[in-house]
Structures are given as C-alpha cells and as structure tokens.
Amino acid sequence: MTKDIRLKLKDVSSSNPGNLESVFSFGNGHFGVRATNPIKSNAIEGTLVNGFFEYSPITYGEAAAYYPKRNETIVSLPNLRKIRVFDDSHDEFTHSTLVDMQLDLSDGKLVEEYELSNDAHQTIKMMVTSAIDQKEVHFYGIEYSFEAGSYNGDIYVAKNFVLDEVKNVTQDDIDDPRKTRELKSIKREVVSRDDLSQTIAISTSESDQRIEITVYGFDNNSPLETKLSLIDEPKVSYGFVVGEKNESFEFGKEDFETIKQNSASFWHDTWENSEVTISGNDELNLALHYNIFQLNQATGRDGKTNIAAKGLTGPGYEGHTFWDTEMYMIPYFIYTNPEIAKKLLIYRYNTLDFARIRARELGVNQGALFAWRSINGEETSAYYPASTAAYHLDGDIAYAIGNYYQATHDTEFLKKYGFEMLLETARFFREFGTWAQRDGESVFEFHTVTGPDEYTAMVDNNYFTNRMAQNNFILAYKLGLILMEEDPEEFNSLGASVEELELFKDIAERIYFPYNFEYQINAQDETFFSKAIWPFDETPKDKYPLLLHYHPLNIYRYQVNKQADTVLADLLFPETIDDDQLKREFDYYEKITTHDSSLSRSIFSALAARMGNMEKAYSYFSDTVRMDLTDLQGNTEDGLHLANLGGSWLSVVQGFAGMQVTSAGELKLIPHLPAEWDGFEFRIVFNGRLLNINIVDGKSTIKLVDGQPMNIIVDNKLYKLEKETLEVLSKGEQPWD
C-alpha cells in the first residue's frame, strides 16, 4: 500500500457533525465507535456492538397471519470518547471547535485537533489520538493531549461514562424507514468505580443480553480524575483504554501501544492481499482505499455476526443485515480474505433454523427462507411486499456460496455448511414456484415476487429472481454430486437423494424468463412493459428519493426503478447475454432508474465498463466511490452505506478489470482503462494463489505473487500464469507469442 495515505477533514465535502462522526468512525467487526466530539453531545453518539440488540413489539393497524411480531434494534452504548475538562477555577471548557481530523488508513490511527473554550472565552488546544484493537477485539484506546492557548494554567480532566445521555433516537417527525427507533427498555448502571477505573453494565430486558465495559488509565495507576499543569510543560497527555469485560478480559491487559501495534499489523496484512491503487487520480485513489478500510472495519469475523447496512458506523436501518452482504460485500472478501467470507456465510448457516420456520409460515413444507432484514436471523420486516416477497435473497446467498466454493474449493465448508444451505434454499424455490404451460411446454415460474427493485413489487416472474433460482438449482445439483462422492454419509444425513438432485436440474432447465420482443431485451417481469413510464419530467428534484414522497402503490403503477434489477443479473451471469443485447438492456433500464438506492450506481458503473462505455462507467464510479465523502444519499449521518463501499471495489475489479470466473472455473479478465487514469492495480486471492494485476494503457501485467501456476484468460485468450510475470497487450496480443 502507498505509505501514509490519510483521509483528512478537507477530503470530506460535508462538515455536518453527524456525517463526520460516521466517516471517521472506528470498528473491528465486533464493535464500532463513532468519531463524536469528545466535549459535545450528539443525539446519535455512542458505541455499537455487533449483534447486541433489543426487541420491541411491532404494532400493526391491521395484522395478518405470520406477520413478524417483534423488531430488533441495535443498542447505542455509552460514548467511549467523552471527557470533561476544567480550568483552575473549576469552570468547564464546554465549547469545542474541530480544527482537523486525519485517519491513517495504513495503520488505523485517528488524530484530531480541537480548540476548547470556556464561558470566559479562554482557550486551550486538545489533540486526540485513538485506535481500535483489531486482534483483541474488545479493546479501544484513546489519548488526550493538551496545549496552552489563551489559557495557561492548571487543568482538571475527568473521564467518566455518562449514562443518562445515551439513547437510541427515533425521528418521529420524519417518515424515513432508514432511521432507527427509540428504545426504552435498556438498563444502564455503574457496576463499580474507584479512582483508577469504572465499570458499567448495559442490559436489555427483552433480548436478555448484557455487556460490561471498563475504562482505565494507560499505566493502570492513572486516576480517572486528575490535575494536569500547562504551566510546567508545553504539552500534557492523558490516556485511557476501554475494554469490554468477558471471559478473557483482564484489567490492564491491553495498553495503548499494544492496541496500536495490533491495529497496524492487521492493516498491513489486509492491504497485502487486497491493495487497489488508482494511478492518475489521488482523490479517487484515497476514496477507494477509504471504502475498503471501512468495509473491513464493519465486518463480523466470528461466524455469529454479519455486516449491517450501516455497519458499525451508525444506527441507521436499526443495525439490520440485508441481502447487501452476499451481493455487494462478500465478493470483496471471497477474493481477498476468504476466511472472513466463510465466517459471513457461517453466520447465515447459524440462522438456518429461523429460516426453516419462516418457510413453514409461508406454507412451504420443505426448505428455508432467510430473513430479509434481521440481526439474529428472525424476520423483522413489517412490510412484506418489499421484504418477504423479495425471496431472491435465498438465491443471493446460494450465489455467494457458489462463488466462495469456486474460488476456494473448500470441501470442508461444503460438508459442514454450504451444501445444506444450498439444499434448503433450492427446496424452498421448488416448493414456492409453480409449473405452468406456455406454448405447449411445461415451464417453472415464480409468482407474487419482488425483485431487487423495490419500486416494483408483487409481480410474476421477476427476471432477476428467476435467474437466481435457476443458479441455486444448478449449484445444489453440481455441488450435491460432489458432496455425495466426498462424504455420502453427510449427503444422506440431510435427506438428499440423486432423484432430488435430478429434479433440481430439470427445474433449472425449464425456468421461464420473461422477454420483451419489441425492445429485444429481458423483461424485468411479466407486466413491467404494460405500465406507463414514471413522469420524470414532472417530478421535482426535491421529491427524490421517491419512497419518501409517494405512496408505494402509486410508485408500483409505473415503470421506474429504484436500483439495478435485470441489469444486476446481467452482471452476475455474463455468459447468459451477448454484447448487443446487453447494450440494449443497459440503455433501456438506465433511463428509468432513479438510483434512489445506494446499491445502484456501482452496478451501472461495472456494466458500463464491461461494455466499453467508459464515460458512463467513470461517471457512475466517481459517484459511487465518494458517496459517503460527499453525502450523496443525504443520510451519511446515520452511518456509512456499506453495500456501496463493497460496490466501489466491484466497479474496479469486476467492472474496469472485467474480472469474472467462467463456468469452467477459470479466472478471466477483460480490462478497460478510463482515459482519466494512468492505470490501476489490484491484488486478489484465487484458489490459494495471490495475484497482482496491473492495468495500464495498452497492457495488462499479471504477477503470481504466491501459489502454484494456473491458467488465466485475458481478452478471451488463454495464458499459462507461472512465477514469471505475464504481460498481455490489448486485444490479447502477447509480446512473446
């Protein structure tokens, strides 16, 4: 990685405090700390622990059978950064102005500068340095350094948890489903306190969870309240470690230096496998590094937690996990850190019992339907037309399992977790779909379904869903045969049979795909083209996103897309569509897509790049890669858009580099370089090999950094990649052929 690459305050367009708290937040997959002003309070300040949530009842005006009964909301914990500073007259420095922030992406260290003042307008300077432990994930360290300003005397500092300011805030005056809700059933109490440490407990009454957090000074002898002199020394420092108490917690176990070292070591290893560098545009290069940094910070690594839509950067969407993980974020980990990808899939496996229950509630006797939005695996979405009806989620998870296996050949995962999930999702699709007659032939269809586009709901034969289901059946068939050979006992224990696998294969071959003959493109669904196109010319700019200004039933009547739908399937299954049809499809659906979802632009960027439409690819990518740094969606203060962070990596690697894995399992590149760049370079892991790929104008250079020789396809020409660096000219001309 380029050394000393840092995100600074000037790199963020919006100075809104809530945005800065999200953008400069810290996380390690287990917990996250928003970069709140240590002196001031904020409505959504606090700390988030992955998987720590509370239940609350869902109230319906008119309920129906098997509607979810309770919601899950991530709990905001006390602010770990809070400090109080007094002058020698015990007047408090209550005013704090942010001067600068710098987040070092190479070692995971945040440095901030503030000017503090009291009511007498006397000032001092405060520097704050913090880091989160990426190895011992229960620890966070923060150091405060003070310098004299117009005030030059003794100061008194106090580091205490403030319990009465912590709350989950709901925006009752804003009808925005992206916001979180207030929790009134959280108990916060001081467990113990002395001069050197304070321990608090946070517990939930409904989900029956409890966390204890301890704060102590760096040297274990530093009191939580002390006097420092700005007279004797030009700069004085005082620091604390905050640790979550658990079975391995030891008071004083971690010091700040260890935390910083563990952080730096983690980031060194991360960049070693996942470096992506853009040459010729420092702004976009920094943004891309930042996105990858935050994606790694947000990801659960224990098989019990996942990635929330806002990660651990804010409470937006109540801390829920969606289909975003498998479609937008897991690909990055599959090709850079497959161990984490496996843990994310194991999380899904650990929710399989909830998924089976949900399938039974929908009248299916076999199979499983995973929750559309959840923290622990229970379905919590109260609006089924845009959640439960979007059962393509099962196929999305299956797609990720297939990609993971294809990139790792991890048969142990297949035996213990993967095939069982593929089997159960395939069974759900088999039971929930239906046979029909079209032109005298039996076809398999899916009715009353919602695809990725949430502005089109409850339709028949959504193209994306049908394609994902087909892939699910094929994977269950192919990987089932592998498991049957590798471990017949495990295969039989799941109640699987060759006959069932053959049925999956037969259904896959007969799935119906709607097609529009007038435009010669895949139809988003059966009735999509019978609807009028949304009146875009009559819609004011301040009425976007549409979901906040128009009734869903109004939106559903029109051809209008919130995000990529059919074209997302084109990206995922490139071998199913030729170049001419892809262009027609892209052009049509682009015109009716609002990009109201943060998940949209990255897909259009990647597809445009594959098509060679570099102007559009670059434009969409520029919006994608800097989305949270510019607050493009208008709600970064609630947390970063994690799917978009993964989407920016997809735009580069699967878009501009055209990386895909063929049906034969071979790695393929179709590079396209934006005119605005000198080149770009990235690293991926594939089947135990570490590759470094560098693309400049007219040439692709592929280096096998580690691992055995392999075949690779570049511009549709097959090469043998060995320890020597492979150089490929544009259009597949090999310099030494």
C-alpha positions, -999 to 999 in steps of 0.1 A, spaced: 0 0 0 11 35 -6 25 46 27 10 74 47 -23 75 29 -47 95 51 -82 108 50 -83 144 62 -110 168 70 -106 186 37 -114 154 19 -149 153 32 -174 176 15 -199 179 43 -189 194 76 -221 183 93 -210 168 126 -232 137 122 -215 130 88 -180 134 102 -189 110 131 -198 83 106 -170 90 81 -142 90 107 -156 61 128 -137 32 140 -146 -5 141 -132 -40 142 -161 -62 133 -171 -66 169 -178 -30 180 -177 4 164 -170 39 178 -184 70 161 -160 99 159 -180 122 182 -167 154 195 -153 144 230 -167 176 246 -201 180 230 -230 156 230 -249 144 199 -283 127 196 -269 96 180 -235 94 196 -223 63 212 -209 28 206 -224 -1 187 -216 -38 194 -223 -62 165 -252 -84 175 -261 -65 207 -298 -56 201 -331 -53 219 -366 -65 209 -396 -42 207 -431 -50 196 -443 -43 160 -477 -26 161 -500 -31 131 -532 -13 124 -543 -44 106 -523 -75 112 -524 -109 94 -511 -144 99 -474 -147 104 -465 -111 102 -434 -106 123 -443 -97 159 -412 -80 171 -385 -58 159 -348 -59 166 -328 -27 171 -291 -23 177 -284 -7 211 -264 25 213 -240 22 242 -222 50 261 -198 73 243 -163 59 249 -147 93 238 -164 116 263 -141 137 285 -146 168 308 -120 195 311 -120 223 337 -98 253 345 -82 260 379 -114 277 390 -134 246 380 -151 264 352 -157 238 324 -144 240 289 -178 233 274 -172 247 239 -153 226 214 -144 235 178 -130 209 155 -98 221 137 -87 190 118 -91 152 116 -68 127 100 -75 90 96 -44 70 88 -56 41 65 -22 23 67 -22 16 104 -57 25 116 -50 55 137 -72 86 141 -57 120 151 -79 150 158 -73 186 168 -99 207 188 -99 242 202 -116 242 236 -130 273 253 -149 281 285 -175 308 291 -148 333 297 -136 327 262 -103 313 274 -89 286 250 -67 256 251 -58 231 223 -67 194 226 -52 167 204 -69 133 204 -53 101 192 -72 69 191 -70 33 178 -92 2 180 -76 -32 186 -80 -55 155 -67 -86 173 -80 -84 209 -113 -70 196 -127 -60 230 -103 -30 234 -101 6 223 -76 32 233 -77 70 233 -52 96 243 -59 133 250 -31 158 248 -34 195 258 -15 227 250 -20 261 263 -39 287 243 -51 320 258 -54 300 290 -22 289 306 -27 272 340 -37 240 357 -65 219 341 -86 192 356 -97 163 334 -124 137 342 -130 105 322 -164 90 332 -191 72 313 -222 93 310 -252 71 311 -281 95 311 -272 110 277 -273 76 259 -304 68 239 -315 54 206 -332 83 189 -362 80 166 -371 107 141 -408 106 148 -413 137 127 -397 122 96 -413 93 78 -380 77 69 -376 39 71 -338 43 71 -339 58 106 -337 39 138 -362 39 166 -361 48 203 -355 20 229 -370 25 263 -362 -9 278 -324 -6 282 -309 -6 317 -276 12 322 -258 11 356 -225 16 372 -212 -18 385 -180 -5 402 -160 26 404 -128 37 421 -101 63 414 -85 41 388 -114 25 369 -151 25 362 -172 -4 351 -207 -1 337 -232 -26 326 -258 -23 298 -285 -49 297 -316 -55 276 -349 -66 292 -364 -84 261 -335 -100 243 -318 -108 276 -283 -95 267 -257 -79 289 -224 -61 283 -199 -48 309 -174 -21 299 -144 -9 319 -123 22 314 -89 26 330 -58 47 326 -28 37 303 -4 29 331 -31 13 354 -22 39 381 -37 69 364 -68 82 382 -99 89 362 -99 124 375 -67 143 378 -49 176 376 -25 185 347 -4 216 345 1 236 314 25 259 332 53 235 337 51 216 304 41 229 269 21 197 263 5 172 287 -11 139 278 -36 116 294 -49 84 280 -74 55 286 -81 20 275 -117 9 273 -124 -28 274 -154 -50 272 -154 -74 300 -157 -111 290 -143 -145 299 -108 -134 287 -109 -98 300 -80 -89 323 -79 -54 338 -48 -37 324 -42 -65 299 -40 -41 270 -21 -8 268 -23 18 241 9 8 224 -3 -28 220 -36 -17 206 -18 5 180 6 -24 171 -23 -49 167 -41 -24 145 -11 -17 123 -3 -54 119 -39 -61 109 -39 -34 83 -5 -44 69 -18 -79 63 -51 -67 49 -35 -44 23 -11 -72 14 -40 -92 0 -64 -65 -11 -45 -35 -23 -62 -15 -50 -44 15 -64 -56 41 -89 -28 60 -107 -35 94 -120 -63 105 -96 -53 109 -60 -88 118 -49 -104 86 -62 -75 65 -50 -79 78 -15 -117 73 -16 -113 37 -28 -88 29 0 -111 45 25 -140 24 13 -121 -8 17 -108 3 51 -143 9 64 -157 -23 48 -131 -43 68 -139 -24 100 -176 -32 98 -174 -69 91 -182 -96 117 -155 -122 118 -168 -147 143 -195 -166 123 -221 -152 147 -224 -117 134 -226 -102 99 -225 -68 83 -253 -43 89 -264 -20 62 -247 8 81 -220 -14 95 -209 -3 129 -207 34 119 -242 44 129 -276 30 140 -294 35 106 -316 7 95 -315 -3 131 -284 -24 127 -301 -49 103 -284 -72 78 -299 -74 43 -291 -91 10 -264 -65 6 -239 -87 23 -240 -115 -3 -244 -94 -34 -221 -64 -27 -197 -72 2 -189 -109 3 -173 -107 -32 -145 -85 -19 -138 -110 9 -140 -140 -13 -112 -127 -34 -91 -110 -7 -98 -128 26 -118 -160 20 -117 -168 57 -138 -138 65 -161 -147 36 -166 -181 51 -174 -166 85 -201 -144 69 -216 -175 53 -215 -194 85 -235 -166 101 -262 -174 76 -259 -211 84 -264 -203 121 -297 -186 113 -310 -216 93 -334 -228 119 -351 -194 118 -352 -196 80 -369 -230 81 -396 -217 105 -401 -187 81 -406 -211 52 -432 -231 71 -450 -198 79 -453 -192 42 -469 -226 36 -438 -245 24 -432 -279 39 -395 -282 29 -368 -257 26 -358 -224 42 -364 -187 36 -338 -165 52 -348 -132 68 -349 -101 46 -338 -78 75 -326 -91 108 -298 -91 134 -301 -126 148 -319 -143 119 -355 -137 128 -376 -118 102 -383 -83 114 -396 -65 84 -432 -54 88 -438 -46 51 -437 -79 33 -442 -66 -3 -407 -52 -2 -392 -78 21 -405 -114 25 -417 -112 -12 -381 -105 -22 -372 -141 -17 -344 -138 -43 -324 -135 -10 -322 -173 -9 -307 -173 -44 -283 -144 -34 -270 -165 -5 -267 -195 -28 -248 -174 -53 -223 -163 -27 -218 -200 -16 -212 -210 -51 -187 -181 -56 -169 -190 -24 -166 -226 -33 -154 -218 -69 -127 -195 -55 -115 -218 -27 -126 -254 -34 -132 -256 4 -148 -290 6 -149 -289 44 -171 -258 43 -193 -276 17 -197 -306 40 -204 -287 72 -224 -257 60 -225 -249 23 -245 -278 8 -271 -278 35 -279 -242 28 -280 -248 -10 -303 -278 -4 -327 -259 18 -328 -228 -5 -333 -250 -36 -361 -268 -18 -378 -235 -9 -377 -224 -46 -390 -258 -57 -419 -256 -33 -427 -219 -37 -425 -220 -75 -451 -235 -98 -453 -255 -130 -472 -238 -159 -479 -244 -196 -465 -220 -222 -467 -227 -259 -474 -263 -251 -444 -268 -229 -441 -271 -191 -422 -243 -176 -414 -234 -140 -424 -199 -127 -424 -177 -96 -454 -157 -88 -461 -128 -64 -425 -119 -61 -404 -87 -56 -370 -84 -72 -341 -61 -62 -360 -31 -75 -381 -20 -45 -402 3 -67 -417 -28 -84 -434 -52 -60 -455 -84 -60 -452 -93 -97 -449 -126 -116 -416 -139 -129 -391 -112 -119 -362 -119 -143 -335 -115 -116 -353 -138 -91 -358 -165 -118 -322 -163 -128 -310 -166 -91 -333 -195 -85 -320 -213 -116 -285 -208 -104 -295 -221 -70 -308 -253 -85 -277 -258 -106 -254 -253 -76 -274 -277 -55 -272 -303 -83 -235 -299 -91 -222 -294 -55 -246 -321 -43 -229 -346 -66 -195 -335 -53 -206 -340 -17 -222 -373 -25 -189 -385 -37 -168 -369 -10 -190 -377 20 -220 -399 12 -229 -402 49 -233 -364 53 -252 -363 20 -276 -389 32 -280 -374 66 -296 -343 50 -322 -364 34 -309 -357 -1 -310 -381 -29 -299 -384 -65 -335 -382 -76 -339 -349 -58 -307 -335 -74 -320 -346 -108 -353 -328 -102 -333 -296 -94 -315 -299 -127 -348 -305 -146 -364 -274 -130 -333 -253 -137 -336 -262 -174 -373 -253 -175 -374 -220 -156 -393 -193 -175 -376 -160 -183 -398 -131 -195 -387 -113 -226 -398 -82 -244 -397 -88 -282 -404 -51 -290 -372 -39 -274 -354 -73 -276 -344 -73 -240 -351 -94 -209 -383 -81 -193 -380 -72 -156 -412 -91 -150 -444 -102 -168 -463 -69 -166 -435 -44 -164 -438 -32 -200 -476 -28 -198 -471 1 -173 -466 37 -181 -432 52 -176 -429 73 -145 -434 111 -153 -398 120 -146 -401 154 -163 -429 164 -139 -411 152 -107 -392 180 -88 -357 172 -77 -367 176 -41 -391 147 -44 -363 122 -46 -360 96 -32 -395 87 -43 -401 64 -14 -402 94 10 -427 114 -11 -451 90 -29 -473 62 -17 -458 27 -26 -490 18 -46 -485 50 -67 -449 41 -75 -458 4 -82 -481 15 -111 -452 28 -132 -420 17 -149 -395 32 -125 -366 15 -108 -351 24 -75 -319 5 -84 -304 -21 -107 -326 -52 -112 -324 -70 -145 -290 -55 -153 -277 -68 -120 -284 -103 -133 -265 -94 -164 -235 -85 -143 -237 -117 -123 -243 -140 -152 -223 -125 -181 -223 -158 -201 -262 -156 -204 -262 -124 -226 -244 -112 -257 -229 -78 -261 -257 -64 -284 -285 -73 -261 -265 -61 -230 -263 -27 -246 -300 -26 -254 -308 -37 -219 -285 -13 -202 -298 17 -222 -334 9 -216 -332 3 -178 -308 32 -172 -334 57 -184 -360 46 -159 -336 41 -129 -336 68 -102 -306 54 -82 -325 63 -50 -308 32 -36 -271 34 -27 -268 -1 -42 -274 11 -78 -246 32 -92 -218 7 -87 -237 -19 -108 -242 5 -136 -206 15 -134 -194 -21 -136 -216 -30 -165 -208 2 -185 -171 -6 -181 -176 -42 -194 -194 -27 -224 -166 -3 -230 -188 28 -223 -160 44 -203 -176 78 -200 -206 64 -181 -186 39 -162 -163 66 -149 -192 89 -140 -210 63 -121 -178 52 -104 -169 87 -93 -203 90 -76 -200 55 -61 -165 57 -47 -171 91 -30 -207 86 -20 -202 90 18 -175 115 15 -199 138 -4 -231 126 14 -246 119 -20 -276 100 -5 -282 126 22 -281 102 52 -245 95 59 -250 109 94 -270 77 102 -239 56 91 -220 47 60 -235 29 31 -217 -4 34 -230 -21 3 -218 8 -17 -183 5 -2 -182 -30 -15 -198 -19 -47 -169 5 -54 -145 -25 -53 -168 -43 -76 -168 -14 -100 -130 -15 -103 -123 -53 -102 -154 -67 -119 -160 -36 -140 -129 -19 -152 -108 -50 -149 -137 -72 -162 -128 -99 -137 -151 -129 -137 -149 -167 -132 -161 -187 -161 -185 -216 -158 -154 -238 -163 -139 -222 -131 -112 -202 -149 -103 -166 -140 -110 -142 -168 -101 -105 -173 -115 -81 -199 -96 -49 -189 -108 -13 -197 -89 17 -186 -106 50 -180 -90 78 -200 -87 98 -168 -63 73 -152 -27 64 -159 -36 29 -147 -48 8 -118 -35 -21 -99 -51 -46 -75 -45 -79 -57 -68 -109 -54 -67 -143 -38 -79 -172 -60 -77 -209 -52 -48 -204 -29 -29 -181 -52 -21 -144 -46 -22 -124 -79 -11 -88 -85 -28 -73 -116 -16 -40 -131 -35 -24 -160 -21 5 -179 -28 18 -213 -24 -10 -238 -10 -36 -214 -20 -58 -185 7 -72 -163 -2 -102 -141 22 -115 -114 18 -147 -95 30 -134 -61 23 -167 -43 10 -201 -52 11 -227 -80 9 -219 -117 -26 -215 -132 -45 -207 -164 -59 -172 -168 -80 -157 -197 -72 -122 -207 -93 -106 -235 -107 -140 -244 -72 -156 -249 -59 -183 -226 -25 -180 -209 -4 -200 -185 4 -179 -155 37 -191 -138 61 -174 -115 74 -152 -143 53 -120 -147 28 -123 -176 25 -92 -198 -5 -91 -222 -10 -63 -247 -45 -50 -255 -67 -73 -277 -48 -104 -264 -15 -98 -283 12 -115 -262 45 -98 -267 65 -130 -269 39 -152 -287 
